[in-house]
Amino acid sequence: MRRMILIPLILTLLTACSSGQAAAPISSLPPTDAPPHTAPTPASPQQASASPTALPPTSTPTRTPKPPLAKDAWMQMPAVPDGVSDAMREVYRRGLALGNDPTHFSIIGDCQNVSSYFLSVFDKPGEYSLGEQYAYLQPTIDYYQGSFSRVSVAVKGGFNAAAVISPLRADPQVCNSNESPLDCELRLWRPSVVIVSMETWWSHKPAQEYEKYMRRVLDRIIETGAVPIIATKADNLEGDHAINAVIAQLAYEYEIPLWNFWAAVQPLPDHGLSPDGFHLTFARNFFDDPVRMKSAWPWRNLTALQTLDVVRKGLTQAQP
């Protein structure tokens, strides 16, 4: 009976992204030890007024243009960044002065970021195993407790960089009038760090349009004093890796941490992708199990945690 119930639940998750790709066939679904998908529950009305400090007004930051990266240079970039720029340390310090919580991070993204699969396991001791190799990550798990399993109001199947800044896509139960999902999440949780992972895009729109909207997302996050972490995607539905090239260029230009998830899954069978070329292969999060680590989801959670670890250390060591 449990097996029969799990399949439609997982199908619901896999079809959540509106990126034009077909749902994975049943043969490619995760094994039956996959956790059942629970629909995200909206934040309580009390959360809507949790922060007494209003967000800064929207403005256009000034930024010195940088030359484009060499073609395919992003493919050589590490999966996990090696540090935090001075520019982002300054953003972080300003955010603390504005009332951001140093122990909060938020997630902005589509169905690859729903809390039932992405990171929430780190709020559940006993449901993951770091092993000796990754035990050094436990202090970061402890530091950000509560953020891993938080259901972000800026994460939803089908969300893309345009949708997340549109008030029409915000949850009216918890968000203010004319408030975008992005602004709503930033106001409710007051994060100091924001993971931005936008795999979904309109297949007929050029990468330049993706870049235009993603710049608005990054600018708004930085305006509020939060440090963005921008992620590449595992798939190449557009055919020429144009989206990942844009993501890497933005990370370079904004001097923000790049979580190069694409690089993390390249050694995996089928590069960690299901037969539809979009959804990730699944296994439980036991990072000391070499069999499970042949699937993409453990690597997604692990490298995201490693990136948070690097960013936390780079920021908190610079606290005034």
N, C-alpha and C positions, 0 to 999 in steps of 0.2 A: 504494500500500500504506500509506504514512504517513497519508493521509487516512482510510482505512478504520479504522486503528487508533485515530486521534485521537477519532473520534466516540463510541465507547463509553467511552473514558476521560473525556471531558468530561461525558458523561451521568452517569457515576459521581459527579463533583463536583456537578453541578447537582441531583441527587436526594439529596444528603447531608443537607440540612436537613429535619427532620421538623416542618414548620410547617403542614401541612395543605394546602399549595398543590401543584398538579400540576407535574410536570417540564416544562421548556420543550420545545416541539416542535423537531424537528431544524432547521427553517427559522430558528429564533431562536438557534441555537448560535453560538459565536464562530467567526470565520473560521479557516481551516486553519493560520494562522500562530500559533495559540494554543499556549502551551507545554503539553506533555502533563502530566497530573496524576499526581504520584507520591504514593502513600499515605504519610501521615506515619509516620516511623520513631520508635519510642519512645526516650526518653533511655536511655543506657547505665546499667547498675547502678551504675557508678562515680559517675554524676551524682547518684544518690540520697543520697550522703553528701558531696556537694561542699561543703556549707556546714557548718562545725562549730558554728554558732550556731543553736539551736532558735528556732522562731517564738515570739512572745509568746503567752501564753494568751489565749483568747477573752474579751473583755469587752464591755460596752455603753458606747460613748463618750457623754459628755454633749454636747448640742448645743442651742443656743438656737433655738427654732422661728422660722421666718420666714413672713410672709404669702404666700399663693399668688400666682404671677405672673398678670398679666392674661391673659385668654383669647387664645390664638393669639400671645402675645408671643414665643414661641420661634421663630415663623416669620420674625421680623425680626432674629433674632440672627445674627451673622456665621458663616460656615462655619468659620473659624479663630479661636480665642480671641485676645484682645489682650494677655494677660498672665497672671500667676500671683498668687494671693492671698497675703497674709501668713500666713494660716492654713496654706496648703499649703507655704510655705517652712519653716515650723516643723516640719511633718510630715516634710519631706525631711531637715532637719537631724537630727531624732530618728532617722530611718531610717539615716542614715550612722553614727550612734553605735551602732546595733544591728548593723551589719555589712552593710547593703545596698550594692550596687555602683552608684556614680553613673553608670557607662557601660552599665548593663543596663536594658532595658525588657522587659516581658512583655505578652502579649496574652491576653485572656480573651474567648471568644466561640464562635460557631457557624460554619457553613460559609462565611460571607462573610469569614472570617478565616484560612482555611487558608493555610499558608505558600507553597504552590505558586502562588497568585495574589496574596496580600496582603503587600506590603512586601519580600518576600525578594529581589526584583530589586536592591535597594540594597546587597546584599552581593555583587553580581555586576557589577563594572565592565565596561562595554562592552555590557551588556544594557539599559541605560537611557540617556536623554539629557536632561539638565536644560535645555540651551540657555542663552543668556545671561540670560534673564529669571529663571530659577530657580537660577542658579549659586550664589547666596548660601546655598543649602541644603547644599552639599557638606560644610562643617564638621560639620553635624549627622549626616550619613551617616557621616563618619569617626569621630565621637565614639561612636556606637552600633554600630559594626561588630561583627557576630556576633549581635546581637539580631534583626536584620531577618529572617534565615533560620532562626532557632531554631524548632524545632517545639515549641510550647507544649503541655504536657500538659493544659491547661485550654481547649484549642480542639478542637472536634469537631463534625461535622455532627449537628444535632439537639440540641446543648447549649442550654439556656436558663438563666435566672438561678437556677432551682431546682436544675437538674441539676449545675451547677458547684460547688455547696456540698454535694452529697450524696456521702458516701464510697462509695456503691454504684456511682457512675459513674467512680471513679478507676481508673487503670491499676495493677493489682496488681504488675506487673513493676518499677515504679519508685517507687510510692507506699507509704507506711507504712500499717499497719492503721488503720482508722477515720480516714484522712486524705482530705479532699475533693480533687477536682482543683484547686480554687483554692489550698488550703493547700499541696498538693504542688508546684505551680508556683512559688509564692512561696518555698518552702523550697529548691527545687533551684536557682533562678536568682538569688534575692535581688535583685530589681529595685528600682530607685528610682522608677520610673514604670510604670504599668500601664494599657494601653488596654483599656477595657471596652466591647465592642461586641456587644450582645445583641439581634439582630433577631428571632430565633425565639421564639414564645410560643404557648401553647395558645389556640386561637381562641375556645373557649367560656369562658375565664377572664377576669374583668374586669381592667382596668388596675391596680386597687388591689392585686391579687395580685402582679402584676409588680413594683409598687413595693415591696411587703413583702420580696420576695426580693432585689431589687436593693439595698435598704438594707443587707441582711446582707452582700452582696458588697462594697459600698463600705466598710462599717464594718470588715470584716476586712482589707481592703487597707490602710486608714489605720492600723489597729492595728499593722501590721508596719512602719510608717514609709515606706510607698510612696505616691506621689501618683497617684490615679486620674485618667484622662482618660476621660470618658464620651461615647459617640457616639450621635447620633440615627440613625435608619434611613431608607433611601430609600423603602421601601414604605409602604402604608397599608392592609394587609390587614384591619385591624380596622374600617376605614371612617370613623372619626372622629378619627384622629391622636392617640388617647388615649395611646398608648405614648410617642410623642415628647414630648407635653406633660408626662408624668411624668418623662422623662429630663431635660428642661430644668429642671423644678422641683427635681429632686435636685441638679443642677449648681449652681443658685442657692443652695439651702439649705446644701449641703456646702462651697460656695465652691471647687469643683473646676473644672478647665478643661472646657469643652463643645466638642466637635468636632461641629459641626452639619452632618453629612454631607448631610442632607436638603436644606439650602440650597444645597450645592455642585452638586447634580444638577438643580435646578429648571430652569436654562436649557437643558438638553440635550434632544434629541428623546426624546419619551415619558418625560421626566424620568429618563433613564438606565435604565429598566426594560425587561426582556424582556416578551413578551406574557403571561407568567404573572403579571405584576405584582409579582414578588418578586426574581428573579435579575437581576443587573446586566448591562448590555451590555458587550461586551469589545473591547479593542484593546491592542496592545503599548504599553509605557511609554516613549514618546518624547514628552516634554512640549513639544517645539518643533514638533510636527507637528499642524497645526490639524485635519486630517481625523481622526486618531486621537483627538484630544481631544474629539470629539463623542460618544465612548463613556464609560460611567461608570467602568470600572475604572481608567483612568489618573487620573481625578479623585479616586477613592477613595485611591489610593496617594499622589498629590500632596498632597491636603489633610491626610492623616494625617501625612505628612512635615512639612508646614508647621506643623501643630499641635505635633509633637515639637520642632521648631525653636524655637517660641515658649516651650514649657515648659522646654526645656533652658536657654535663655538666662535665663529668669526664675528658675530654680533655681540654676544654677551661679554666677551673679553674686552670689548670696547665700550662697555657701559660706563657712563660718568660716575 
